[in-house]
Amino acid sequence: MEPSPELYTESAVFMFHSRSRDAPPGRGAGERLEPPLGPDDFRELAAIADWRRLLSNFAESPFTLDGLRWLSVEHCFQAHKFRTVAPSYFRSFALDSGSELSRTLGAAVKRAGGRRGHPLDGAARARWEQEKHALQERALAEKYSQSATHRAALLATGRAKLTHKPARSPQTIIERGLMRVRQRLQRGRA
């Protein structure tokens, strides 16, 4: 789904990842602020410590989705690959399980959901590829609806274009799903 014209402006571009340094808006790697926007437009955002890290799917931000509690969006995202093909493995990502995995943050969660963690057959992988974007957007909506701290950081980005650069990847991702969640929150309907 292509963004609506109101989704973001090219005058402000912010980039985030789980290890982003805490710098003023527009001063992070791959960022820019162009007139008519400037630092004063993001004073509220600048006052939030590590706001870029709060936007990451790896950020600790407990929320409930599908009747289970998740420590992060990454836990929820990786788990849902296995919801129908390995239900007990799926539940091991949820805080309710009490498992070590459910309390682990960072790349270990991504690895547990990766091809080496618990491989999916071709049909399950194809199904996941069709479902993953909608699931991620639902998880993001719950994260930002249920956490005032994370919601404040997202809303303080205004209409900036939000991008993400995964570790060791040459590719920069435009976070359209996150910006759609932001737009719904701005309009009072998450």
Buried (B, 14 or more C-beta within 10 A) or exposed (E): EEEEEEBBBEBBBBBBBBEBEEEEBBEBEEBBBEEEBEEEBBEBBBEBEBBBBBBBBBBBBEBBBBEBBBBBBBBBBBBBBBBEBBEEBBBBBBBEBEBEBBEBBEEEBBEBBEEEBBEBEEEBEEBBEEEEEEBBBBBBBBBBBBBEEBBBBBBBBBBBBBBBBEEEEEEEEBBBBBBBBBBBBBEEEB
